[in-house]
Amino acid sequence: MPNIVVIGAQWGDEGKGKVIDILAEKSDYIVRFQGGNNAGHTVVVKNRKFILHLIPSGILHKNKKCVIGNGVVVDPEALISEIKKLRSEGIEVNSGNFFIDERAHVILPYHKILDSLKEKKKGKAKIGTTRRGIGPCYTDKAARCGIRMIDLIDKELFKSKLEANLKEKNRVFRKTYNAKGFKFSEVYSQYLKYAKTIKPYVKNCAVILNEAINKGKSVLLEGAQGTLLDVDFGTYPYVTSSNASVGGAFTGSGIGPTKIDKVIGVVKAYTTRVGEGPLPTEFPPDILEKIRNKGEEFGATTGRPRRCGWFDAVVARQAALVNGLNNIVVTKLDVLDELKNIKICTGYRYKGKVYRILPADTGILDSCSPIYENHKGWLKETGSATKFSDLPKEAKNYLDRISELLGVSIYMVSVGSKRSQILKGR
């Protein structure tokens, strides 16, 4: 099995969890490289649904080693809760199969409160964050005042860093937001308990992963969110606070790009996004409700209903470009089974100009008119297909057109939530 990076090629929620779960079967190490518990991967195993927010999906397979990389920001309370939940479901999580990089940054209570206060203050200009402290934690990381896992498990070092941070943060709470700050003793005491639980998992994962690769082991790197939420290449400012594109895989794991064999992008057969920001191809209300309900388009982390629209090739082309995708996986094809007519957006028209490449100006995305191709629906059930050739002719034509527009071949097609409902590409 080669070393593979799996990337969301839209606004997240593309079904990466299932793809990673399938690829993990033939991988030795599965690595989460960015984001925090603001993301969720949903995997269905023998009719049991697992929703993972921090721990890589590979944990559902026996004899795999799972890693939270240095690029992830970790809420210890959420992580410990996830470990307990998995164990209650009979999934083994221990210091032999699960590691956390010592350089991963820690989310503290003040990050979550700051996240909420900032969103509230923005009013109508809010970004639509999950208010889990992800952005403020990355802000501290960039400002070089963050607290890492290696700091958390050192009692005295953690004490000095927490004192310095609380002194500054409490002043911001009082003067900027007229809000109550935090007591050092309460935060310190609680996080020492977390540190005691987490310490056995904290390792230098960059060394572990590179040594594994040198021994011929295979590594699967999983991203959270999607390329259009990447802080550099997404629809800024309506993005996450980390690099959800392929560059984040290298800086968030300590594995160099020369050691990666393949980059796979995951797209839905239509387009969704959660939170604020433009969605040029959004469905009209009648189709929106139909697709949202059939596709169970509600956030795995927040439960928020996702906005849904036609497949946007401009968006997916951006992902293919900046990630250098070798292949794509198309998910949720079955959700479109009952549509008589299906559209693909191939460009945007704005003030007389046609855009085939995603513009950086999000104002254009807010006001543009999508340029659509019309495709005949297949009006047949696809969930029982066992190979690509089983699909209706119209479905194969639709998939081939997506592949052609992106200039990337199709690796797999998902036609349902079960592990077995996955087809190899042509």
Secondary structure, 3 states (H helix, E strand, C coil): CCCEEEEECCCCCCCHHHHHHHHHCCCCEEEECCECCCCCEEEEECCEEEEECCCCHHHHCCCCEEEECCCEEECHHHHHHHHHHHHHCCCCCCCCCEEEECCCEECCHHHHHHHHHHHHHHHHHCCCCCCCCHHHHHHHHHCCCCCEHHHHCCHHHHHHHHHHHHHHHHHHHHHHHCCCCCCHHHHHHHHHHHHHHHHHHEECHHHHHHHHHHCCCCEEEECCCCHHHCCCCCCCCCCCCCCCCCHHHHHCCCCCHHHCCEEEEEEECCEEECCCCCCCCECCHHHHHHHHHHCCCECCCCCCECEEECEEHHHHHHHHHHHCCCEEEEECHHHHCCCCEEEEEEEEEECCEEECCCCCCHHHHHHCEEEEEEEECCCCCCCCCCCHHHCCHHHHHHHHHHHHHHCCEEEEEECCCECCCEEECC
